[in-house]
Amino acid sequence: MSALLPDLRGFARFLTRDASAADDLVQDTLVRALAAQAQFQPDTNLKAWLFTIQRNAFYELARRRQRESRVMSARMPPPDSVAPAASHRAEVADLQRMLFMLPPLLREALVLVGAQELSHEEAAAICGVPVGTMKARVSRARSQLARAASGEG
């Protein structure tokens, strides 16, 4: 297992986009793997098994954060009582929350093309996908963000 730590860290950083959160995810993955080691089939791929555990842990955490966010937003004060500077911070926080509600592939595409201002061709080359796939991912990400911003999704 220890030989796979660099691979687990790399995959975790891709999923979380945050070094500290990635380290936490790797630790959680190892704890879960050790707890479930009896379920591992000896003649199968350990790396694939660990990556599956890590991916599942990441998505479980994302679902938990979504639920927490909904609960917290229900308890937020009405918009009229928020100061203007706090309002701008809240808008940025809302955008960040909505971005992290996107599936990782769509979020990645939108960040590369939208925030990093890369062309669809450059982003497609980075991700190793056809240009049409990148365009479709960006389009779907924008549509999902628009629905979330309008309260539909």
Buried (B, 14 or more C-beta within 10 A) or exposed (E): EEEBEEBBBEBBBEBBBEEEBBBBBBEBBBEBBEEEEEEEEEEEEBBEBBBEBBBEBBEEBBEEEEEEBEEEEEEEEEEEEBEEEEEEEBEEEBEEBBBBBBBBBBBBBBBBBBEEEBEBEBBBEBBEBEBEBBBBBBEBBBEBBEEBEEEEE
